[in-house]
Amino acid sequence: MTAVYKAITLRQDFVAFWKSGPSAMSFFIPSARDESFLSVSVDDWNSARTHYDASDHLDLYDEDINAAWHLLGQRMEFIDRRAVMISDVEPGIYYPRIWRGYYPDQDPFMGYNAVNPRKIYGYRYTQSAAAAASLFSYLVEIFRHVEPSEKNYQTFGHKMRELLLLACTEIESEWRAVLEENTKKENWQERYTTADYFRVKEPLRLGEWSVILTDYPQLNSFMPFETWTRDAPTKSLTWYDAYNAVKHHRESEFSKATFGNLINAMAALHIMQAAQWGPEVFSLLHDNRSSPFTVSKSPNIGINEIYMPSIDENRNLVAGLYFDR
């Protein structure tokens, strides 16, 4: 396989490059106003190389990295050669419902996502996002009656129980979808346990996401999956354990249908959406849906894992199987 290198420019754009022939270097620059893919002769690099001196440390880097560094610089696209990485994901491959894009928290307008969820997933995406948005609207209605405040986190009631059940049922549905879309069909199971669902934590980086309630910045951020462990896959998620309790034992466990558990479950639902489709999923610039939450911290996805189209003339994106690689 051709070695494909990935980097982030000093302007915070994602780029990829590779040697495409004896005298050519190819680039993928998704933010480019003209063609995203371009091939450039290395003749300019070969002639310019002799003008660099020891202070440019050409000896520290692969020749392809040095050539790309020079050729990109000619386009006013500057990269830090120390941060260049070889791709771990073959160009043209993506893992279904596992986001691997670039989303700098400090400037989300500079983000890049190779997978257009509406185009790639169609009905599965629109129904998932619509279901989450519908539940979020009910949560906002609760806010009209119970102020989001830590003092109110232990408040419980029937409506909170109903929404907790619905939110966690939707999360389970999404856990299952991620598992099955990344597993050979003959390995699917009729029933899954929370121990099975725990497998999605690592690829979705669920423990690394945090969200805030946009209109209530005085509250701490929410990281509902941070405590999830393999040894106690249900008990380690307090809000999810509460869901199981009030689902099966309402009369004795009703007091666990709390406002705090509900907010954490809804935060978990927002994170599940972002981890599958991208952090921009509820941005007004992305789609006409809203959430009371905003991503405050997204996982530090290595640039070597970011998806990109195939480097042949087809520019395809084809689904792989994360759990059956």
Backbone hydrogen bonds in HBPLUS format (Angstrom, degrees):
<---DONOR---> <-ACCEPTOR-->    atom                        ^
c    i                          cat <-CA-CA->   ^        H-A-AA   ^      H-
h    n   atom  resd res      DA  || num        DHA   H-A  angle D-A-AA Bond
n    s   type  num  typ     dist DA aas  dist angle  dist       angle   num
A0087-SER N   A0004-VAL O   2.77 MM  83  5.61 172.4  1.77 171.1 171.4     1
A0005-TYR N   A0017-PHE O   2.85 MM  12  5.30 170.1  1.86 170.6 167.8     2
A0017-PHE N   A0005-TYR O   2.88 MM  12  5.30 151.8  1.96 141.9 149.1     3
A0006-LYS N   A0085-MET O   2.73 MM  79  5.38 157.5  1.78 159.6 167.7     4
A0085-MET N   A0006-LYS O   3.02 MM  79  5.38 165.1  2.04 152.9 157.8     5
A0007-ALA N   A0015-VAL O   2.94 MM   8  5.42 158.4  1.98 156.0 155.1     6
A0015-VAL N   A0007-ALA O   2.94 MM   8  5.42 158.7  1.99 159.1 156.9     7
A0009-THR N   A0013-ASP O   2.78 MM   4  5.18 161.5  1.81 151.6 155.2     8
A0012-GLN N   A0009-THR O   2.81 MM   3  5.08 155.5  1.87 113.9 117.8     9
A0010-LEU N   A0078-PHE O   2.77 MM  68  5.67 147.2  1.88 158.0 167.1    10
A0016-ALA N   A0028-PHE O   2.98 MM  12  5.04 147.2  2.09 140.6 149.0    11
A0028-PHE N   A0016-ALA O   2.80 MM  12  5.04 158.3  1.85 145.6 146.0    12
A0018-TRP N   A0026-SER O   3.06 MM   8  5.49 150.2  2.15 145.7 150.8    13
A0026-SER N   A0018-TRP O   2.87 MM   8  5.49 169.3  1.88 174.0 173.5    14
A0020-SER N   A0024-ALA O   3.12 MM   4  5.53 145.5  2.24 125.5 134.1    15
A0024-ALA N   A0021-GLY O   3.35 MM   3  4.97 178.1  2.35 104.5 104.1    16
A0042-VAL N   A0023-SER O   3.04 MM  19  5.38 158.1  2.09 121.9 124.7    17
A0025-MET N   A0040-VAL O   2.82 MM  15  5.31 163.3  1.85 156.4 161.5    18
A0040-VAL N   A0025-MET O   2.75 MM  15  5.31 170.3  1.76 157.0 160.1    19
A0027-PHE N   A0038-LEU O   2.82 MM  11  5.40 156.6  1.87 160.4 167.8    20
A0038-LEU N   A0027-PHE O   3.05 MM  11  5.40 154.2  2.11 146.3 151.7    21
A0029-ILE N   A0036-SER O   2.76 MM   7  4.89 167.3  1.77 146.5 149.0    22
A0032-ALA N   A0029-ILE O   2.95 MM   3  5.53 166.1  1.97 123.9 128.2    23
A0045-TRP N   A0042-VAL O   3.04 MM   3  5.13 115.9  2.46  97.4 113.0    24
A0046-ASN N   A0042-VAL O   2.89 MM   4  6.21 160.8  1.93 157.2 162.9    25
A0047-SER N   A0043-ASP O   3.00 MM   4  6.27 152.8  2.07 149.7 156.1    26
A0048-ALA N   A0044-ASP O   2.90 MM   4  5.97 147.9  2.00 141.7 151.4    27
A0049-ARG N   A0045-TRP O   2.84 MM   4  5.72 137.8  2.02 150.5 158.3    28
A0051-HIS N   A0048-ALA O   2.90 MM   3  5.50 156.2  1.96 119.7 127.5    29
A0052-TYR N   A0049-ARG O   3.19 MM   3  5.72 165.9  2.21 115.6 120.0    30
A0056-ASP N   A0053-ASP O   2.97 MM   3  5.71 163.5  1.99 123.0 128.4    31
A0057-HIS N   A0054-ALA O   3.10 MM   3  5.44 164.1  2.12 112.2 117.2    32
A0060-LEU N   A0057-HIS O   3.13 MM   3  5.63 162.0  2.16 114.0 119.4    33
A0061-TYR N   A0058-LEU O   3.32 MM   3  5.83 167.0  2.33 115.4 119.1    34
A0065-ILE N   A0062-ASP O   3.06 MM   3  5.26 120.2  2.43 100.1 114.8    35
A0066-ASN N   A0062-ASP O   3.01 MM   4  6.39 160.7  2.05 156.4 161.9    36
A0067-ALA N   A0063-GLU O   2.92 MM   4  6.12 159.7  1.96 147.6 153.3    37
A0068-ALA N   A0064-ASP O   2.94 MM   4  6.11 163.7  1.97 146.4 150.7    38
A0069-TRP N   A0065-ILE O   2.86 MM   4  5.97 160.2  1.90 149.3 155.5    39
A0070-HIS N   A0066-ASN O   3.03 MM   4  6.26 157.1  2.09 148.3 153.3    40
A0071-LEU N   A0067-ALA O   2.87 MM   4  6.09 173.4  1.88 156.8 158.9    41
A0072-LEU N   A0068-ALA O   2.77 MM   4  5.72 163.0  1.80 152.4 157.0    42
A0073-GLY N   A0069-TRP O   3.13 MM   4  6.06 148.6  2.23 130.9 139.9    43
A0074-GLN N   A0070-HIS O   3.07 MM   4  6.46 136.9  2.27 143.1 154.5    44
A0075-ARG N   A0072-LEU O   2.83 MM   3  5.15 141.3  1.98 105.7 117.8    45
A0077-GLU N   A0072-LEU O   2.93 MM   5  5.02 165.3  1.96 137.9 136.2    46
A0076-MET N   A0073-GLY O   2.96 MM   3  4.75 159.9  2.00 104.7 108.2    47
A0083-ALA N   A0080-ASP O   2.97 MM   3  5.61 152.2  2.05 119.5 127.0    48
A0084-VAL N   A0081-ARG O   3.38 MM   3  5.36 164.9  2.41 102.6 107.0    49
A0088-ASP N   A0304-ASN O   2.79 MM 216  5.32 169.6  1.80 134.5 137.8    50
A0093-ILE N   A0090-GLU O   3.08 MM   3  5.75 147.0  2.20 150.3 149.6    51
A0092-GLY N   A0308-MET O   2.78 MM 216  5.93 158.5  1.83 160.6 154.4    52
A0318-VAL N   A0092-GLY O   2.61 MM 226  5.87 162.2  1.64 155.8 158.5    53
A0094-TYR N   A0318-VAL O   3.09 MM 224  6.23 149.2  2.19 144.3 146.5    54
A0320-GLY N   A0094-TYR O   2.74 MM 226  5.80 150.7  1.83 157.9 161.7    55
A0098-ILE N   A0095-TYR O   3.10 MM   3  5.64 144.6  2.23 146.2 141.3    56
A0099-TRP N   A0275-ALA O   2.95 MM 176  5.58 167.0  1.96 153.4 151.8    57
A0307-TYR N   A0100-ARG O   3.16 MM 207  5.94 162.9  2.19 151.2 150.9    58
A0102-TYR N   A0112-TYR O   2.77 MM  10  4.96 170.6  1.78 155.2 158.5    59
A0112-TYR N   A0102-TYR O   2.70 MM  10  4.96 151.6  1.78 140.6 147.8    60
A0107-ASP N   A0104-PRO O   2.94 MM   3  5.40 147.2  2.05 112.9 122.6    61
A0110-MET N   A0107-ASP O   2.95 MM   3  5.86 170.0  1.96 129.6 132.9    62
A0111-GLY N   A0108-PRO O   3.13 MM   3  5.26 158.7  2.17 113.3 114.0    63
A0119-LYS N   A0116-ASN O   3.08 MM   3  5.38 117.8  2.48 105.9 120.8    64
A0120-ILE N   A0116-ASN O   2.81 MM   4  5.89 169.6  1.82 168.9 172.6    65
A0121-TYR N   A0117-PRO O   2.87 MM   4  5.34 153.3  1.94 133.9 142.8    66
A0122-GLY N   A0118-ARG O   3.18 MM   4  4.83 132.9  2.41 106.7 118.7    67
A0124-ARG N   A0121-TYR O   3.32 MM   3  5.61 139.3  2.50 140.4 129.7    68
A0125-TYR N   A0122-GLY O   3.07 MM   3  5.58 123.3  2.41 109.9 122.5    69
A0126-THR N   A0122-GLY O   3.08 MM   4  6.39 169.4  2.09 157.6 159.9    70
A0127-GLN N   A0123-TYR O   2.93 MM   4  5.87 166.1  1.94 151.3 155.0    71
A0128-SER N   A0124-ARG O   3.21 MM   4  6.12 153.1  2.28 133.9 141.4    72
A0129-ALA N   A0125-TYR O   2.89 MM   4  6.06 175.4  1.89 164.6 165.5    73
A0130-ALA N   A0126-THR O   2.91 MM   4  5.88 151.6  1.99 138.2 147.0    74
A0131-ALA N   A0127-GLN O   2.91 MM   4  5.96 155.4  1.98 141.2 147.6    75
A0132-ALA N   A0128-SER O   3.09 MM   4  6.34 161.7  2.12 149.0 153.4    76
A0133-ALA N   A0129-ALA O   2.92 MM   4  6.09 164.1  1.95 147.5 152.4    77
A0134-SER N   A0130-ALA O   2.92 MM   4  6.07 153.2  1.99 146.5 153.4    78
A0135-LEU N   A0131-ALA O   3.15 MM   4  6.44 158.4  2.20 146.1 151.0    79
A0136-PHE N   A0132-ALA O   2.91 MM   4  6.21 154.6  1.98 152.3 160.2    80
A0137-SER N   A0133-ALA O   3.04 MM   4  6.29 145.3  2.16 143.1 151.6    81
A0138-TYR N   A0134-SER O   3.33 MM   4  6.73 145.7  2.45 142.3 150.4    82
A0138-TYR N   A0135-LEU O   3.15 MM   3  5.21 123.1  2.49  96.0 109.7    83
A0139-LEU N   A0135-LEU O   3.08 MM   4  6.45 149.0  2.18 145.4 154.3    84
A0140-VAL N   A0136-PHE O   2.98 MM   4  6.30 158.4  2.03 151.9 156.7    85
A0141-GLU N   A0137-SER O   3.13 MM   4  6.38 144.0  2.26 136.0 145.5    86
A0142-ILE N   A0138-TYR O   3.04 MM   4  6.43 147.1  2.15 142.9 151.3    87
A0142-ILE N   A0139-LEU O   3.00 MM   3  5.02 117.0  2.41  95.5 111.0    88
A0143-PHE N   A0139-LEU O   3.07 MM   4  6.48 146.1  2.18 145.3 154.9    89
A0144-ARG N   A0141-GLU O   3.02 MM   3  5.30 147.6  2.13 104.0 113.8    90
A0145-HIS N   A0142-ILE O   2.86 MM   3  5.46 156.1  1.91 117.5 125.3    91
A0146-VAL N   A0142-ILE O   2.85 MM   4  6.05 156.1  1.91 156.0 163.8    92
A0149-SER N   A0147-GLU O   2.81 MM   2  5.72 101.8  2.43 119.3 104.0    93
A0152-ASN N   A0149-SER O   2.83 MM   3  5.37 150.5  1.91 114.8 123.9    94
A0153-TYR N   A0150-GLU O   3.23 MM   3  5.13 165.4  2.25 103.3 107.8    95
A0155-THR N   A0152-ASN O   3.01 MM   3  5.44 165.3  2.03 118.4 123.0    96
A0260-GLY N   A0153-TYR O   2.87 MM 107  4.19 162.8  1.90 130.4 124.9    97
A0259-PHE N   A0155-THR O   2.71 MM 104  5.51 137.5  1.89 157.9 171.3    98
A0161-ARG N   A0157-GLY O   3.00 MM   4  6.29 150.5  2.09 146.6 155.5    99
A0162-GLU N   A0158-HIS O   2.90 MM   4  6.21 162.5  1.93 154.7 158.7   100
A0163-LEU N   A0159-LYS O   3.02 MM   4  6.25 166.1  2.04 150.9 153.8   101
A0164-LEU N   A0160-MET O   2.88 MM   4  5.98 151.2  1.97 144.1 152.7   102
A0165-LEU N   A0161-ARG O   2.96 MM   4  6.19 160.2  2.00 154.2 158.6   103
A0166-LEU N   A0162-GLU O   3.03 MM   4  6.32 160.3  2.07 147.5 153.0   104
A0167-ALA N   A0163-LEU O   2.85 MM   4  5.93 165.9  1.87 150.6 154.6   105
A0168-CYS N   A0164-LEU O   3.07 MM   4  6.12 168.4  2.08 148.6 152.0   106
A0169-THR N   A0165-LEU O   2.96 MM   4  6.00 150.5  2.04 143.8 152.4   107
A0170-GLU N   A0166-LEU O   3.00 MM   4  6.19 154.7  2.07 146.1 152.4   108
A0171-ILE N   A0167-ALA O   2.99 MM   4  6.30 151.9  2.07 144.2 152.4   109
A0172-GLU N   A0168-CYS O   2.92 MM   4  6.14 159.9  1.96 146.9 151.8   110
A0173-SER N   A0169-THR O   3.00 MM   4  6.25 152.7  2.08 143.1 150.6   111
A0174-GLU N   A0170-GLU O   3.02 MM   4  6.32 150.0  2.12 145.4 153.0   112
A0175-TRP N   A0171-ILE O   2.83 MM   4  6.13 157.7  1.88 154.8 161.5   113
A0176-ARG N   A0172-GLU O   2.97 MM   4  6.17 165.8  1.99 151.3 154.4   114
A0177-ALA N   A0173-SER O   3.01 MM   4  6.24 154.9  2.08 140.5 147.6   115
A0178-VAL N   A0174-GLU O   2.99 MM   4  6.20 163.9  2.02 154.1 156.9   116
A0179-LEU N   A0175-TRP O   3.03 MM   4  6.31 163.0  2.06 151.8 156.6   117
A0180-GLU N   A0176-ARG O   2.87 MM   4  6.09 174.7  1.88 161.4 161.9   118
A0181-GLU N   A0177-ALA O   2.92 MM   4  5.88 161.2  1.95 149.6 154.9   119
A0182-ASN N   A0179-LEU O   3.26 MM   3  5.50 150.6  2.35 102.5 111.2   120
A0183-THR N   A0180-GLU O   3.27 MM   3  5.02 165.9  2.29 107.5 106.4   121
A0323-PHE N   A0182-ASN O   3.01 MM 141  5.61 142.2  2.16 140.0 151.8   122
A0187-ASN N   A0184-LYS O   2.83 MM   3  5.49 157.9  1.88 121.0 128.6   123
A0188-TRP N   A0185-LYS O   3.08 MM   3  5.29 168.4  2.10 111.8 114.8   124
A0196-ASP N   A0193-THR O   2.98 MM   3  5.20 125.9  2.28 100.8 114.3   125
A0197-TYR N   A0193-THR O   3.07 MM   4  6.48 159.2  2.11 149.7 155.5   126
A0198-PHE N   A0194-THR O   2.93 MM   4  6.08 133.9  2.15 140.1 151.5   127
A0199-ARG N   A0196-ASP O   3.15 MM   3  5.89 159.6  2.20 117.0 122.3   128
A0200-VAL N   A0197-TYR O   3.02 MM   3  5.91 164.4  2.05 126.5 129.8   129
A0201-LYS N   A0198-PHE O   3.02 MM   3  5.56 159.5  2.06 116.8 123.2   130
A0204-LEU N   A0200-VAL O   3.12 MM   4  6.00 160.6  2.16 152.2 158.1   131
A0205-ARG N   A0201-LYS O   2.87 MM   4  5.60 109.5  2.38 132.9 148.5   132
A0206-LEU N   A0201-LYS O   3.07 MM   5  5.13 145.9  2.19 138.0 145.6   133
A0205-ARG N   A0202-GLU O   3.07 MM   3  4.91 147.5  2.18  98.9 109.0   134
A0208-GLU N   A0205-ARG O   3.02 MM   3  5.66 163.3  2.04 122.1 127.6   135
A0210-SER N   A0297-LYS O   3.00 MM  87  5.09 150.3  2.09 146.0 146.5   136
A0296-SER N   A0210-SER O   2.88 MM  86  5.56 154.4  1.94 130.5 138.0   137
A0297-LYS N   A0210-SER O   3.24 MM  87  5.09 151.9  2.32 138.4 131.5   138
A0211-VAL N   A0222-PHE O   2.98 MM  11  5.28 154.3  2.05 141.5 149.1   139
A0222-PHE N   A0211-VAL O   2.72 MM  11  5.28 167.1  1.74 160.4 165.1   140
A0212-ILE N   A0294-THR O   2.91 MM  82  5.46 154.6  1.98 151.0 158.6   141
A0294-THR N   A0212-ILE O   2.93 MM  82  5.46 147.4  2.04 149.7 159.3   142
A0216-TYR N   A0213-LEU O   2.89 MM   3  5.30 162.0  1.93 120.2 126.0   143
A0214-THR N   A0292-PRO O   2.87 MM  78  5.91 147.4  1.98 151.7 162.4   144
A0219-LEU N   A0216-TYR O   3.10 MM   3  6.02 170.1  2.11 127.5 130.4   145
A0226-GLU N   A0223-MET O   3.13 MM   3  5.51 164.2  2.15 117.2 122.2   146
A0228-TRP N   A0225-PHE O   3.14 MM   3  5.34 164.6  2.16 112.8 117.6   147
A0236-SER N   A0232-ALA O   2.94 MM   4  5.48 156.0  2.00 148.4 152.8   148
A0237-LEU N   A0234-THR O   3.13 MM   3  5.69 159.8  2.17 116.4 122.4   149
A0240-TYR N   A0237-LEU O   3.03 MM   3  5.23 119.0  2.41 101.8 117.4   150
A0241-ASP N   A0237-LEU O   2.77 MM   4  5.96 157.5  1.82 163.1 170.8   151
A0242-ALA N   A0238-THR O   2.95 MM   4  6.14 150.2  2.04 144.4 152.6   152
A0243-TYR N   A0239-TRP O   3.11 MM   4  6.34 147.0  2.22 133.2 141.7   153
A0244-ASN N   A0240-TYR O   3.10 MM   4  6.46 158.8  2.14 148.6 152.2   154
A0245-ALA N   A0241-ASP O   3.02 MM   4  6.28 153.3  2.09 143.8 151.6   155
A0246-VAL N   A0242-ALA O   2.89 MM   4  6.16 168.8  1.91 161.0 161.9   156
A0247-LYS N   A0243-TYR O   2.94 MM   4  5.93 136.1  2.14 143.9 155.6   157
A0248-HIS N   A0244-ASN O   3.19 MM   4  6.23 163.7  2.22 145.4 148.2   158
A0249-HIS N   A0245-ALA O   2.81 MM   4  5.55 149.5  1.90 146.7 156.3   159
A0253-GLU N   A0249-HIS O   2.81 MM   4  5.63 148.0  1.91 158.6 168.9   160
A0254-PHE N   A0250-ARG O   2.91 MM   4  4.83 116.7  2.32 143.7 140.9   161
A0256-LYS N   A0253-GLU O   2.90 MM   3  5.81 168.2  1.92 131.6 134.7   162
A0257-ALA N   A0254-PHE O   3.01 MM   3  5.74 168.4  2.02 123.9 127.1   163
A0262-LEU N   A0258-THR O   2.96 MM   4  6.20 154.9  2.03 145.8 153.3   164
A0263-ILE N   A0259-PHE O   2.92 MM   4  6.18 164.1  1.95 153.5 156.9   165
A0264-ASN N   A0260-GLY O   3.06 MM   4  6.27 162.7  2.09 148.5 153.3   166
A0265-ALA N   A0261-ASN O   2.93 MM   4  6.12 152.5  2.01 144.9 152.6   167
A0266-MET N   A0262-LEU O   2.93 MM   4  6.19 159.2  1.97 154.2 159.7   168
A0267-ALA N   A0263-ILE O   2.83 MM   4  6.07 150.8  1.91 146.9 155.9   169
A0268-ALA N   A0264-ASN O   2.88 MM   4  6.09 150.0  1.97 141.5 149.7   170
A0269-LEU N   A0265-ALA O   2.95 MM   4  6.28 143.8  2.08 140.5 150.6   171
A0270-HIS N   A0266-MET O   2.97 MM   4  6.32 157.4  2.02 148.8 154.0   172
A0271-ILE N   A0267-ALA O   2.98 MM   4  6.27 160.8  2.02 148.8 154.1   173
A0272-MET N   A0268-ALA O   2.88 MM   4  6.13 153.7  1.95 145.8 153.1   174
A0273-GLN N   A0269-LEU O   3.03 MM   4  6.32 152.7  2.11 147.6 154.3   175
A0274-ALA N   A0270-HIS O   2.96 MM   4  6.30 163.8  1.98 154.3 158.3   176
A0275-ALA N   A0271-ILE O   2.77 MM   4  5.88 160.6  1.81 156.1 161.5   177
A0276-GLN N   A0272-MET O   3.21 MM   4  6.23 133.2  2.44 135.3 144.9   178
A0276-GLN N   A0273-GLN O   3.28 MM   3  5.38 137.7  2.47  97.3 108.5   179
A0277-TRP N   A0273-GLN O   2.91 MM   4  6.00 175.9  1.91 162.4 163.0   180
A0278-GLY N   A0274-ALA O   2.81 MM   4  4.55 139.6  1.97 119.4 130.6   181
A0281-VAL N   A0278-GLY O   3.08 MM   3  5.69 158.3  2.13 128.8 129.2   182
A0283-SER N   A0280-GLU O   2.88 MM   3  5.03 167.0  1.89 118.8 120.5   183
A0286-HIS N   A0283-SER O   2.91 MM   3  5.22 158.7  1.96 110.6 117.7   184
A0287-ASP N   A0283-SER O   3.26 MM   4  6.56 162.5  2.29 174.1 171.9   185
A0301-ILE N   A0299-PRO O   2.95 MM   2  5.58 127.0  2.24 106.2  90.6   186
A0305-GLU N   A0302-GLY O   2.81 MM   3  5.47 165.0  1.84 122.5 127.7   187
A0306-ILE N   A0303-ILE O   3.35 MM   3  5.28 158.2  2.40 101.0 107.1   188
A0310-SER N   A0316-ASN O   2.88 MM   6  5.23 149.6  1.97 141.3 151.4   189
A0324-ASP N   A0321-LEU O   3.29 MM   3  5.27 144.0  2.43  99.0 109.1   190
